């Protein structure tokens, strides 16, 4: 066997860099493609690094709904959500009023009925504080 044609990697194992662990992501917005692009542009303007994903690749339960999502590094998640919430309140003149007695709560993103005390919308995945 010719040593020049050897297929064995002659590098010591410690010289091979370990595979990088992908960063933990925080989903900060789920919606239609245009809305996600607008949110991505807004976060970028606020110096929050964010990325766009097809929702079903990250959340299989959203398969075939046509949703996209905007994600940030988990360390930026709370800041990004707060910026988005403030931006939406100003842009759409949203006031946060508690539902009246007996009126079911609805998701502000997709208008789905929400179970009492839930932290995430069961339909679109929006996370509440």
Phi, psi and omega in degrees: 000136182278125181296330181292335182260009181300137180265355180289136177285119182274003179283139176296150183304323182291344179277345180275120183294140178292152178297133180287137177284129180297146182293150174290136182250149173244120176283123183246348179201138175230133179178196178291159184304312181298319179295320179293321178296319178296318179295319177300315179296319179298312181296320178299319178295336179267011181062036174251111178296129182215164179219157181257136179226154167286125189302321185291341176287331180261324181233091183304336179291349179261012181306140174066020177259349179078017180275153170237167178219156176249130181232152175232172170298145185302329179295336180263356187302309182297316179298315181298315179299318180296318178297316179297315180299314179298316179299315180294319179299318179289314184295317186254010179051051182272132172247141180265106178245139178292144178297147179290159182305129178086347179275127181291147177283147180233151178290130179290343181272315187237358177069018177288150174292138183251135173295151181301129175073015182287152180258346181219138178295127180290345182266307185254346177090004178301134181262134179255155176271000000 
